[in-house]
Amino acid sequence: MILYPDLYCEGVTAVTIEILRQHNIKGLILDIDNTLIDYDRNMDEKIKLWVNELKEKGIKFCIVSNTNKVDKVKKVSEDLDIPYFYFAKKPFKKGFLKAKELMGLESRNIAAIGDQIATDILGANRCGMFSILVKPISEKDIFMTKVKRPIEKIIINRYLSKSKKEKV
């Protein structure tokens, strides 16, 4: 199903080099809000270490965010030393494809990581990329995201139920 992620994790740092190699992933597209930073723009130091460790192992990165607040995206980009595109209008393909071009990789070698099904997962799946859904960092969200969360919870529960049945 196009709304189901290929992988569901507790957070970005749970995505290991072993997982990426298992799926032949050479580049990561990262969401910002509630994926890398919380509502108040705080980032856990573990995320910086995670990005640096994966860079050392040859993984390429690009931020693709729906926010129109360039200062917020630029700050995260500078903190992590990775390029960015903002106001991407996910789930439309344009931002994902710009990141793909920037990284010089094929869609099948790129994973997109985010906390929202309707934007991050749907957009990645539409582009033929490996989609990784992570739990939001915080329960605090902008209004539009809060409205979507109950629907996403239903989809996640169905996904998890289906995943368990397939493993049996």
VMD Tcl script that draws the C-alpha trace (Angstrom):
set ca {
  {0.00 0.00 0.00}
  {1.35 3.43 -0.93}
  {0.64 4.76 2.58}
  {2.68 2.05 4.30}
  {6.36 2.67 5.06}
  {8.97 0.13 4.09}
  {10.30 0.36 7.64}
  {9.01 1.77 10.94}
  {11.51 2.84 13.64}
  {11.56 4.53 17.03}
  {13.62 7.44 15.67}
  {16.25 8.35 13.10}
  {19.13 7.03 15.19}
  {17.56 3.55 15.08}
  {18.36 3.47 11.35}
  {21.74 1.76 11.34}
  {24.35 1.33 8.64}
  {23.47 -2.38 8.65}
  {19.83 -1.61 7.82}
  {20.91 0.77 5.05}
  {23.34 -1.74 3.56}
  {20.74 -4.51 3.74}
  {18.48 -2.39 1.52}
  {21.32 -1.00 -0.66}
  {20.69 2.56 0.55}
  {23.42 5.07 -0.24}
  {21.57 8.31 0.47}
  {19.09 9.63 3.00}
  {16.48 12.34 2.62}
  {15.58 13.72 6.03}
  {12.53 15.59 7.23}
  {13.11 18.19 9.95}
  {10.05 18.89 12.09}
  {9.50 16.19 14.71}
  {12.04 13.99 12.93}
  {15.30 15.84 13.62}
  {14.08 18.68 15.86}
  {11.17 19.17 18.21}
  {8.55 21.92 18.07}
  {10.90 24.27 19.94}
  {13.74 23.57 17.48}
  {15.85 21.45 19.84}
  {18.01 18.68 18.40}
  {19.41 15.77 20.40}
  {23.21 15.48 20.17}
  {22.75 11.80 19.25}
  {21.34 12.90 15.89}
  {24.51 14.85 15.06}
  {26.66 11.86 15.99}
  {24.41 9.55 13.92}
  {24.71 11.77 10.82}
  {28.49 12.04 11.18}
  {28.91 8.28 11.65}
  {26.85 7.53 8.55}
  {28.72 10.18 6.53}
  {31.98 8.46 7.48}
  {30.53 5.24 6.05}
  {29.74 6.98 2.73}
  {26.06 7.79 3.17}
  {24.92 10.99 1.42}
  {22.31 13.29 2.97}
  {19.81 15.95 2.01}
  {17.09 17.67 4.02}
  {13.70 18.03 2.35}
  {11.27 19.99 4.51}
  {7.79 21.39 4.02}
  {8.47 24.35 6.28}
  {8.61 27.79 4.71}
  {10.86 29.01 7.54}
  {14.22 29.13 5.78}
  {16.04 30.17 8.98}
  {14.92 26.96 10.72}
  {16.00 24.68 7.86}
  {19.25 26.56 7.35}
  {20.17 26.20 11.05}
  {19.58 22.43 11.01}
  {21.44 22.17 7.71}
  {24.43 24.04 9.12}
  {24.39 22.04 12.39}
  {24.50 18.78 10.43}
  {26.53 20.09 7.46}
  {24.10 18.74 4.87}
  {22.29 20.47 1.99}
  {18.59 21.29 2.12}
  {15.44 22.15 0.22}
  {12.64 23.90 2.05}
  {8.98 24.56 1.29}
  {9.07 21.26 -0.62}
  {5.30 20.70 -0.70}
  {5.55 17.00 0.12}
  {4.05 14.58 -0.90}
  {4.63 16.15 -4.32}
  {7.69 14.67 -5.99}
  {9.65 17.86 -6.76}
  {11.59 18.10 -3.46}
  {12.42 14.40 -3.43}
  {13.62 14.52 -7.04}
  {15.77 17.62 -6.41}
  {17.43 15.77 -3.49}
  {17.91 12.70 -5.69}
  {19.60 14.82 -8.36}
  {21.78 16.59 -5.80}
  {22.96 13.26 -4.34}
  {23.48 11.72 -7.80}
  {21.78 8.46 -6.84}
  {19.02 6.26 -8.20}
  {15.67 6.28 -6.39}
  {16.12 2.65 -5.36}
  {19.31 3.66 -3.46}
  {17.65 6.46 -1.48}
  {15.63 6.25 1.71}
  {13.44 9.08 2.96}
  {12.96 9.37 6.71}
  {10.12 11.28 8.30}
  {7.43 11.26 10.94}
  {4.36 11.74 8.72}
  {2.65 9.28 6.42}
  {0.76 11.88 4.38}
  {3.91 13.79 3.45}
  {7.17 11.89 3.95}
  {6.06 8.29 3.35}
  {3.61 9.00 0.55}
  {6.11 11.23 -1.25}
  {8.96 8.72 -0.94}
  {6.78 5.85 -2.10}
  {5.54 7.86 -5.09}
  {9.19 8.40 -6.09}
  {10.17 4.74 -5.76}
  {12.35 5.43 -2.74}
  {12.65 3.33 0.41}
  {10.39 4.95 3.01}
  {11.15 4.98 6.72}
  {8.56 6.21 9.18}
  {9.81 7.28 12.60}
  {7.88 8.11 15.72}
  {7.57 11.87 16.25}
  {10.11 13.33 18.68}
  {7.38 15.20 20.54}
  {3.60 15.22 20.83}
  {3.65 18.97 20.30}
  {2.78 19.70 16.64}
  {1.45 22.41 14.40}
  {-2.34 22.39 14.03}
  {-2.52 20.69 10.61}
  {-0.28 17.86 11.72}
  {-2.31 17.36 14.91}
  {-5.41 16.93 12.75}
  {-3.72 14.18 10.69}
  {-2.20 12.21 13.58}
  {-5.35 10.16 14.49}
  {-5.70 9.03 10.85}
  {-2.01 8.18 10.69}
  {-2.34 6.16 13.91}
  {-4.99 3.97 12.26}
  {-2.74 3.41 9.22}
  {0.26 2.62 11.45}
  {-1.75 0.12 13.49}
  {-2.93 -1.63 10.31}
  {0.62 -1.64 8.98}
  {1.96 -3.14 12.21}
  {-0.80 -5.75 12.29}
  {-0.09 -6.71 8.66}
  {3.68 -6.84 9.34}
  {3.20 -9.27 12.21}
  {0.97 -11.54 10.10}
  {3.50 -11.62 7.26}
  {6.36 -12.59 9.61}
  {4.43 -15.58 11.00}
}
mol new
graphics top color blue
foreach p $ca { graphics top sphere $p radius 0.5 }
foreach p [lrange $ca 0 end-1] q [lrange $ca 1 end] { graphics top cylinder $p $q radius 0.2 }
display resetview
